[in-house]
Amino acid sequence: MPVDPAPPSQPADPARPTTGRRVVVVDDTSDLRNLLRLVLVRGGFEVVGEAADGRAGIEVARRTVPDIVLLDIAMPVMDGLEALPTLRRALPRAKVIAMSAFGATQMAARAVAAGADGYVQKGTSLHAILAYVEEVSGLTRRPSQPVAVTQGPDGGGTTRPVRSGPVPVGRAGGTDRTDAAAAALEHAPIGVLEVTEEASPRIRSANPVARRLLGGSPEVGSLLSLTAPGLAHHVATHRHENDAVFEALVDAGTVRATLRRAGTTIFVYLDSTTEDVGLLRRAIATAAHELRGPIAVIDGAVEAVSWGLDSLSTADQEHLYRSVKRQVAQLDRVTADLFTSTQVHRGTLHVDLHRVDVPALLTELFGGHDRIGLDLADVPVAWADPLRLEQMLGNLLSNAARYGAAPVQVAVRPGTGGRSVRIEVVDRGPGVPEDFEPHLFREFSRPASSVATGTGLGLYVVRILAEAQGAPRRTGGTRRAARSSRCSCRWPDPARVRA
């Protein structure tokens, strides 16, 4: 949910005199926003607003007219790259610094091409970020061109210039390079194809995997339609979009293509959909991203404590403690889901069934949580694995918080015929696209339009653990009614288990 100051009676005047130190922080992780606020205030800046997604960030920035906007790239509702053009028009004098956890070279170039003044890689030390904000805002040395700060080997920051144009990836069949990151693309396990943004796109470069998928060595400057007409059609259709995802038929078979823009260049990332290794690579990438966020927050909290507890108020110390506790819980959820998925594939998944008073267990887990409502009907004692049940509920609630909207409620109901117990986690979000519902509980599954982070394992694990404890097998998605999205799971009662 967005966090911002009470709106003034009149919008702030964009032409008013400014201190140069008014900041709005836009990031979907509240713990990271808190850390950034701590270090910015410590450095003499004034944090005048916060938001948890790009759309809310635009509204907060319009009301507060900051001098600096720290803008996360990957967020729900509206991501940072989508929000950037509007922010530039609304706040032409403000400095916008983009933030992301991975892909510093690629993301920095894309962010600057979209209008950012600089780029920060999450996980960089807080003091390095503070120094960088001062530099980009012109309060210290004013950079002559957009720059990016990325995490160095010691956790500090390394600053380097960022070109606003495309990142070169070499020439097909050649080894010429002008950027160190281009060498990594040459050895990337997926296809990387660079094409023009014309209605009939031409090939600028292709790495070895792209050349193999397209069948041979496509000539630089040739029309993509001559090599892969199906792929060329999709690229031409989506060439004005960022992060378009589609499937196309090429010489090696069907590929999953992701289209991304950088200036006047389009990068097309190709991953074979017929190979299990392609799915595994995507799973590793999303899991790594999901792990990196909590690690960055914990590392920042440790750095803040190293300033000395005397420099932190009691409230700030409590914030840091709760931040670390939440992020450790998030790491535990991610690793538990990865381990559960591994157990399923190895055939070693085990559940330890006990008699469980479900309403009492839910009251113990969530009774004191001010953001989770409980609706507990009188139900029979169920046979379930309490630890697995807690893991499932954690996944459902995390999913509601990430993709849904408040209020969130956990409801317990008798199952069909009174012989099972049903637990529902209900939120007021828009739900998922109807055509995606059959895929919702599959492993590593996510809508093509999704910009939120996640491993793609949470609901899959819920389904597997529910079935392991006696629930009917299911492959469909959530039920939706009146903007509510629901997930339900069932556990057999003792009589059913004994039968």
C-alpha positions as CSV (number, residue, x, y, z in Angstrom):
1,M,0.0,0.0,0.0
2,P,1.3,3.5,-0.7
3,V,2.7,5.5,2.2
4,D,2.7,9.2,1.7
5,P,2.0,12.4,3.6
6,A,-1.5,13.9,3.8
7,P,-2.2,15.7,0.6
8,P,-2.0,19.5,0.8
9,S,-5.0,21.7,0.1
10,Q,-3.3,22.9,-3.1
11,P,-0.7,21.0,-5.2
12,A,2.9,22.2,-4.6
13,D,4.3,24.7,-7.1
14,P,6.9,23.0,-9.4
15,A,8.5,26.5,-9.9
16,R,9.0,27.2,-6.2
17,P,12.5,27.7,-4.7
18,T,13.9,24.4,-3.5
19,T,16.6,23.2,-1.1
20,G,17.6,20.4,-3.5
21,R,17.1,17.9,-0.7
22,R,13.5,16.9,-0.9
23,V,13.2,13.2,-1.7
24,V,10.4,10.7,-2.6
25,V,11.2,7.0,-2.3
26,V,9.2,4.6,-4.5
27,D,9.8,0.9,-3.8
28,D,7.4,-2.0,-3.1
29,T,9.5,-3.2,-0.1
30,S,8.6,-1.2,3.0
31,D,11.7,-2.3,4.9
32,L,14.0,-1.0,2.1
33,R,12.1,2.3,2.0
34,N,12.7,2.6,5.8
35,L,16.5,2.0,5.4
36,L,16.7,4.5,2.6
37,R,14.8,7.0,4.7
38,L,17.2,6.5,7.6
39,V,20.3,7.1,5.6
40,L,18.8,10.0,3.6
41,V,17.7,11.8,6.8
42,R,21.1,11.1,8.3
43,G,22.7,12.8,5.3
44,G,20.5,15.9,5.6
45,F,17.8,15.1,3.1
46,E,14.1,15.4,3.7
47,V,11.9,12.4,2.7
48,V,8.7,14.1,1.8
49,G,6.8,11.0,0.5
50,E,6.9,7.3,-0.1
51,A,4.9,4.9,-2.4
52,A,4.8,1.2,-3.1
53,D,4.2,1.2,-6.8
54,G,4.8,3.5,-9.8
55,R,1.3,4.8,-10.1
56,A,1.1,5.8,-6.5
57,G,4.6,7.2,-6.8
58,I,3.5,9.5,-9.6
59,E,0.7,10.9,-7.4
60,V,2.9,11.4,-4.4
61,A,5.5,13.1,-6.5
62,R,2.9,15.4,-8.1
63,R,1.7,16.5,-4.6
64,T,5.1,17.0,-3.0
65,V,7.2,18.1,-5.9
66,P,10.5,16.6,-4.7
67,D,14.0,17.4,-6.0
68,I,14.9,13.7,-6.2
69,V,12.9,10.5,-6.8
70,L,14.4,7.1,-5.9
71,L,12.4,4.8,-8.2
72,D,12.4,1.0,-8.1
73,I,12.2,-0.7,-11.5
74,A,10.3,-3.9,-10.6
75,M,7.0,-3.1,-8.9
76,P,3.4,-4.3,-9.1
77,V,0.6,-2.1,-10.6
78,M,3.1,0.0,-12.6
79,D,6.8,-0.6,-12.7
80,G,9.5,2.1,-12.7
81,L,10.2,2.1,-16.4
82,E,6.5,2.7,-17.1
83,A,6.3,5.5,-14.5
84,L,9.5,7.3,-15.7
85,P,8.0,9.2,-18.8
86,T,5.2,10.6,-16.7
87,L,7.5,11.6,-13.9
88,R,9.7,13.4,-16.4
89,R,6.8,15.4,-17.7
90,A,5.4,16.2,-14.3
91,L,8.8,17.0,-12.7
92,P,11.2,18.3,-15.4
93,R,13.6,19.7,-12.7
94,A,13.7,16.7,-10.5
95,K,16.5,14.1,-10.6
96,V,15.2,10.5,-11.0
97,I,17.5,7.7,-9.8
98,A,16.3,4.2,-10.8
99,M,16.9,1.2,-8.5
100,S,17.0,-2.6,-9.2
101,A,18.5,-5.7,-7.7
102,F,20.0,-7.3,-10.8
103,G,21.3,-6.7,-14.3
104,A,23.2,-3.5,-13.6
105,T,24.6,-3.0,-17.0
106,Q,21.4,-3.8,-18.9
107,M,19.0,-2.1,-16.4
108,A,21.1,1.0,-16.1
109,A,21.1,1.6,-19.9
110,R,17.4,1.0,-20.1
111,A,16.6,3.3,-17.2
112,V,18.7,6.1,-18.6
113,A,17.2,5.6,-22.0
114,A,13.7,6.0,-20.4
115,G,14.7,9.3,-18.7
116,A,16.5,8.4,-15.5
117,D,19.4,10.6,-14.3
118,G,21.2,7.6,-12.7
119,Y,21.0,4.1,-11.5
120,V,21.5,2.3,-8.1
121,Q,22.0,-1.4,-7.7
122,K,20.2,-2.7,-4.6
123,G,22.6,-4.2,-2.1
124,T,25.1,-1.4,-2.4
125,S,26.1,0.1,0.9
126,L,23.8,2.8,2.3
127,H,26.6,5.3,2.6
128,A,27.6,4.7,-1.1
129,I,24.0,5.3,-2.1
130,L,23.9,8.5,0.0
131,A,27.0,9.8,-1.7
132,Y,25.7,8.9,-5.1
133,V,22.4,10.7,-4.5
134,E,24.3,13.8,-3.4
135,E,26.4,13.5,-6.6
136,V,23.5,13.0,-9.0
137,S,21.5,15.8,-7.3
138,G,24.4,18.2,-7.8
139,L,25.0,18.8,-4.1
140,T,28.6,17.6,-4.6
141,R,30.4,17.1,-7.9
142,R,27.8,17.2,-10.7
143,P,28.3,14.3,-13.1
144,S,28.8,15.3,-16.7
145,Q,26.7,12.3,-17.9
146,P,24.4,9.8,-16.3
147,V,26.2,7.4,-14.0
148,A,25.3,4.2,-12.1
149,V,26.4,2.9,-8.7
150,T,26.7,-0.8,-8.4
151,Q,27.8,-3.1,-5.6
152,G,31.5,-3.7,-5.4
153,P,33.3,-6.8,-4.2
154,D,33.5,-5.4,-0.6
155,G,29.8,-4.4,-0.6
156,G,30.6,-0.7,-1.3
157,G,29.7,1.2,-4.4
158,T,31.4,1.4,-7.8
159,T,30.4,4.4,-10.0
160,R,30.6,4.3,-13.8
161,P,29.2,6.2,-16.7
162,V,26.0,4.9,-18.4
163,R,25.4,5.3,-22.1
164,S,21.8,6.2,-23.0
165,G,22.0,4.2,-26.2
166,P,22.0,0.4,-26.7
167,V,24.5,-1.8,-25.0
168,P,26.6,-3.3,-27.8
169,V,26.6,-7.1,-28.0
170,G,29.0,-7.6,-30.9
171,R,28.5,-8.8,-34.4
172,A,27.3,-12.2,-35.6
173,G,30.2,-14.4,-36.2
174,G,32.7,-11.8,-34.8
175,T,34.3,-11.0,-31.4
176,D,34.4,-7.2,-31.6
177,R,33.4,-5.7,-28.2
178,T,33.2,-2.2,-26.8
179,D,31.6,-3.1,-23.4
180,A,32.8,-5.6,-20.9
181,A,29.2,-6.8,-20.3
182,A,29.0,-7.7,-24.0
183,A,31.3,-10.6,-23.4
184,A,28.9,-12.1,-20.9
185,L,26.1,-11.9,-23.4
186,E,28.2,-13.7,-25.9
187,H,28.4,-16.6,-23.4
188,A,24.8,-16.3,-22.1
189,P,22.9,-19.6,-21.9
190,I,19.9,-17.9,-23.7
191,G,19.7,-16.3,-27.1
192,V,20.3,-12.5,-27.3
193,L,19.2,-10.9,-30.5
194,E,19.6,-7.2,-31.2
195,V,17.3,-5.7,-33.9
196,T,16.2,-2.3,-35.2
197,E,12.9,-0.8,-34.1
198,E,11.6,-0.6,-37.7
199,A,8.3,-2.1,-38.9
200,S,10.5,-4.6,-40.7
201,P,13.2,-5.1,-38.1
202,R,16.8,-5.8,-39.2
203,I,19.4,-7.9,-37.4
204,R,22.1,-5.9,-35.6
205,S,23.7,-8.7,-33.8
206,A,23.1,-12.2,-32.4
207,N,25.0,-14.2,-29.8
208,P,25.8,-17.9,-30.4
209,V,22.7,-19.3,-28.8
210,A,20.5,-17.0,-30.8
211,R,22.3,-18.0,-34.0
212,R,21.7,-21.7,-33.2
213,L,18.0,-21.2,-32.4
214,L,17.5,-19.2,-35.6
215,G,19.4,-21.8,-37.6
216,G,22.9,-20.8,-38.7
217,S,24.5,-17.4,-38.8
218,P,22.0,-14.7,-39.8
219,E,23.7,-11.9,-41.7
220,V,24.1,-8.5,-39.9
221,G,21.8,-6.0,-41.6
222,S,19.5,-8.5,-43.1
223,L,15.8,-8.5,-42.5
224,L,14.7,-10.7,-39.5
225,S,11.8,-11.9,-41.6
226,L,14.1,-13.7,-44.0
227,T,15.5,-15.8,-41.1
228,A,12.5,-16.1,-38.7
229,P,9.3,-14.7,-40.2
230,G,7.1,-15.7,-37.2
231,L,9.5,-14.1,-34.7
232,A,9.8,-11.0,-37.0
233,H,6.0,-10.6,-37.0
234,H,5.8,-10.6,-33.2
235,V,8.7,-8.2,-32.8
236,A,7.2,-5.8,-35.2
237,T,3.8,-6.0,-33.4
238,H,5.3,-5.4,-30.0
239,R,8.3,-3.1,-31.0
240,H,6.9,-0.1,-29.1
241,E,6.4,-2.0,-25.8
242,N,8.8,-2.8,-23.0
243,D,9.0,-6.3,-21.5
244,A,6.6,-7.9,-24.0
245,V,6.6,-11.7,-23.7
246,F,5.4,-14.1,-26.4
247,E,6.1,-17.5,-28.0
248,A,7.3,-17.8,-31.6
249,L,8.3,-20.5,-34.0
250,V,11.9,-20.5,-35.2
251,D,14.2,-23.0,-36.9
252,A,14.9,-24.8,-33.6
253,G,11.2,-25.0,-32.6
254,T,9.1,-22.9,-30.3
255,V,10.9,-20.3,-28.2
256,R,9.8,-18.0,-25.4
257,A,10.8,-14.5,-26.4
258,T,11.1,-11.4,-24.2
259,L,11.4,-8.1,-25.9
260,R,13.1,-5.1,-24.2
261,R,13.9,-1.7,-25.6
262,A,17.1,0.4,-25.1
263,G,17.0,3.7,-26.9
264,T,16.4,2.9,-30.6
265,T,17.4,-0.7,-30.3
266,I,15.3,-3.7,-29.4
267,F,16.8,-6.7,-27.6
268,V,15.0,-10.0,-28.0
269,Y,15.9,-12.7,-25.5
270,L,15.1,-16.2,-26.7
271,D,14.7,-19.2,-24.5
272,S,13.7,-22.7,-25.8
273,T,10.3,-23.8,-24.4
274,T,11.0,-27.4,-25.4
275,E,13.9,-27.8,-23.0
276,D,13.6,-28.5,-19.3
277,V,16.8,-26.6,-18.8
278,G,15.1,-23.4,-20.1
279,L,12.5,-23.7,-17.3
280,L,15.2,-24.4,-14.8
281,R,17.2,-21.3,-15.8
282,R,14.1,-19.1,-15.4
283,A,13.4,-20.7,-12.0
284,I,16.9,-20.1,-10.8
285,A,16.8,-16.4,-12.0
286,T,13.5,-15.7,-10.2
287,A,14.6,-17.5,-7.1
288,A,17.9,-15.6,-7.0
289,H,16.0,-12.3,-7.4
290,E,13.7,-13.3,-4.6
291,L,16.6,-14.1,-2.3
292,R,18.6,-10.9,-3.2
293,G,15.9,-8.5,-1.8
294,P,15.9,-9.8,1.8
295,I,19.7,-10.0,1.8
296,A,20.0,-6.4,0.7
297,V,17.6,-5.3,3.5
298,I,19.4,-7.4,6.2
299,D,22.8,-6.1,5.0
300,G,21.5,-2.5,5.1
301,A,20.1,-3.1,8.6
302,V,23.5,-4.4,9.8
303,E,25.2,-1.3,8.3
304,A,22.7,1.0,10.1
305,V,23.4,-0.7,13.4
306,S,27.1,-0.3,12.8
307,W,26.6,3.5,13.0
308,G,26.1,3.0,16.7
309,L,22.8,2.5,18.6
310,D,23.2,6.0,20.1
311,S,22.7,7.5,16.7
312,L,19.4,5.7,16.2
313,S,16.2,6.5,18.0
314,T,14.3,3.7,19.9
315,A,11.7,3.7,17.2
316,D,14.4,3.3,14.5
317,Q,16.0,0.5,16.3
318,E,12.6,-1.3,16.6
319,H,12.0,-0.7,12.9
320,L,15.3,-2.3,12.1
321,Y,14.6,-5.3,14.4
322,R,11.2,-5.9,12.8
323,S,12.7,-5.5,9.3
324,V,15.3,-8.1,9.9
325,K,12.7,-10.4,11.4
326,R,10.4,-10.0,8.4
327,Q,13.2,-10.5,5.8
328,V,14.5,-13.6,7.6
329,A,11.0,-15.0,7.5
330,Q,10.9,-14.2,3.8
331,L,14.2,-16.0,3.2
332,D,12.8,-19.0,5.2
333,R,9.7,-19.1,3.0
334,V,11.7,-19.0,-0.3
335,T,14.1,-21.7,0.8
336,A,11.3,-23.8,2.2
337,D,9.5,-23.7,-1.1
338,L,12.6,-24.5,-3.0
339,F,13.3,-27.5,-0.7
340,T,9.7,-28.7,-1.0
341,S,9.8,-28.5,-4.8
342,T,13.1,-30.5,-4.7
343,Q,11.4,-33.1,-2.4
344,V,8.5,-33.5,-4.8
345,H,10.8,-34.2,-7.8
346,R,12.9,-36.6,-5.7
347,G,9.8,-38.4,-4.4
348,T,10.8,-37.7,-0.8
349,L,8.1,-35.3,0.2
350,H,6.8,-36.3,3.7
351,V,3.9,-34.9,5.8
352,D,3.5,-35.7,9.5
353,L,-0.2,-35.7,10.3
354,H,-1.5,-34.8,13.8
355,R,-4.8,-33.9,15.2
356,V,-5.1,-30.1,14.7
357,D,-7.6,-27.7,16.1
358,V,-7.5,-25.5,13.0
359,P,-9.3,-22.4,14.5
360,A,-7.0,-22.5,17.6
361,L,-3.9,-22.8,15.4
362,L,-4.9,-19.8,13.2
363,T,-5.7,-17.7,16.3
364,E,-2.2,-18.5,17.6
365,L,-0.5,-17.6,14.3
366,F,-2.5,-14.6,13.3
367,G,-4.8,-13.5,16.2
368,G,-2.6,-10.5,17.0
369,H,-2.0,-9.4,13.4
370,D,-3.7,-6.1,12.7
371,R,-3.8,-6.5,8.9
372,I,-5.3,-10.0,8.9
373,G,-8.9,-10.7,9.8
374,L,-10.0,-14.1,11.1
375,D,-13.4,-15.6,10.3
376,L,-13.4,-18.9,12.2
377,A,-16.4,-21.3,12.0
378,D,-16.9,-24.2,14.3
379,V,-15.2,-27.1,12.4
380,P,-14.1,-30.6,13.5
381,V,-10.6,-31.3,14.5
382,A,-8.6,-32.1,11.3
383,W,-5.6,-34.4,10.6
384,A,-2.9,-32.2,9.2
385,D,0.8,-31.4,9.4
386,P,1.0,-28.2,11.5
387,L,4.3,-27.0,10.0
388,R,3.2,-27.7,6.5
389,L,-0.1,-25.9,7.2
390,E,1.8,-22.9,8.4
391,Q,4.0,-23.0,5.3
392,M,0.9,-23.1,3.1
393,L,-0.8,-20.2,4.9
394,G,2.4,-18.2,4.7
395,N,2.5,-18.6,1.0
396,L,-1.2,-17.7,0.5
397,L,-0.9,-14.6,2.7
398,S,2.4,-13.5,1.0
399,N,0.6,-13.9,-2.3
400,A,-2.3,-11.8,-1.1
401,A,0.0,-9.1,0.1
402,R,2.1,-9.1,-3.1
403,Y,-0.7,-9.2,-5.7
404,G,-3.9,-8.4,-3.9
405,A,-5.4,-5.6,-1.9
406,A,-6.5,-5.1,1.7
407,P,-8.4,-6.2,3.6
408,V,-7.1,-9.7,3.9
409,Q,-9.1,-12.4,5.7
410,V,-8.4,-16.0,6.7
411,A,-11.7,-17.9,6.8
412,V,-12.3,-21.5,8.1
413,R,-15.3,-23.4,6.9
414,P,-16.6,-27.0,7.1
415,G,-16.0,-28.8,3.9
416,T,-18.5,-30.7,1.8
417,G,-20.6,-33.0,3.9
418,G,-18.8,-31.9,7.1
419,R,-16.1,-34.4,6.5
420,S,-13.3,-32.0,5.7
421,V,-12.0,-28.5,6.7
422,R,-11.6,-25.7,4.2
423,I,-9.4,-22.7,4.7
424,E,-9.6,-19.7,2.5
425,V,-7.4,-16.6,2.2
426,V,-9.4,-13.8,0.7
427,D,-8.3,-10.4,-0.4
428,R,-9.9,-7.6,-2.4
429,G,-7.5,-7.5,-5.3
430,P,-8.5,-7.8,-9.0
431,G,-7.5,-11.5,-9.3
432,V,-5.5,-13.0,-12.2
433,P,-6.3,-12.9,-15.9
434,E,-9.0,-15.4,-16.7
435,D,-6.9,-17.2,-19.3
436,F,-4.2,-17.7,-16.7
437,E,-6.4,-19.4,-14.0
438,P,-5.8,-23.0,-15.3
439,H,-2.0,-22.4,-14.9
440,L,-2.1,-20.7,-11.5
441,F,-1.1,-23.7,-9.3
442,R,1.6,-25.0,-11.7
443,E,5.3,-25.0,-10.9
444,F,7.2,-21.8,-11.9
445,S,4.0,-20.3,-13.4
446,R,3.4,-16.6,-13.7
447,P,1.3,-14.4,-16.1
448,A,3.3,-13.0,-19.0
449,S,2.2,-9.5,-17.9
450,S,3.4,-9.9,-14.3
451,V,6.0,-7.3,-13.1
452,A,6.0,-8.4,-9.5
453,T,8.8,-10.5,-8.1
454,G,8.4,-14.1,-6.9
455,T,9.7,-17.6,-7.5
456,G,6.6,-18.9,-9.1
457,L,6.6,-21.7,-6.5
458,G,4.3,-20.4,-3.8
459,L,0.9,-21.6,-5.0
460,Y,2.4,-24.8,-6.5
461,V,3.7,-25.7,-3.1
462,V,0.2,-24.9,-1.6
463,R,-1.4,-27.3,-4.0
464,I,1.1,-30.1,-3.5
465,L,1.0,-29.9,0.2
466,A,-2.8,-29.8,0.2
467,E,-3.0,-32.9,-1.9
468,A,-0.3,-34.7,0.2
469,Q,-2.6,-34.1,3.3
470,G,-5.7,-35.5,1.6
471,A,-7.3,-32.6,-0.3
472,P,-8.8,-33.4,-3.7
473,R,-6.5,-32.9,-6.6
474,R,-7.0,-29.7,-8.6
475,T,-5.4,-27.9,-11.5
476,G,-7.6,-24.8,-11.8
477,G,-7.1,-21.3,-10.5
478,T,-8.6,-19.2,-7.9
479,R,-12.3,-18.4,-7.7
480,R,-13.1,-14.7,-8.1
481,A,-16.2,-12.8,-7.0
482,A,-16.7,-9.0,-6.6
483,R,-13.0,-8.2,-6.9
484,S,-12.0,-10.9,-4.4
485,S,-9.4,-13.5,-5.2
486,R,-9.5,-16.7,-3.2
487,C,-7.5,-19.8,-2.8
488,S,-8.9,-22.7,-0.8
489,C,-7.4,-26.0,0.4
490,R,-8.9,-28.9,2.4
491,W,-7.8,-31.4,5.0
492,P,-9.6,-34.6,5.8
493,D,-11.2,-35.0,9.3
494,P,-10.2,-38.0,11.5
495,A,-13.1,-40.2,10.3
496,R,-12.2,-39.7,6.7
497,V,-8.5,-40.5,7.4
498,R,-9.4,-43.7,9.3
499,A,-11.7,-44.8,6.5
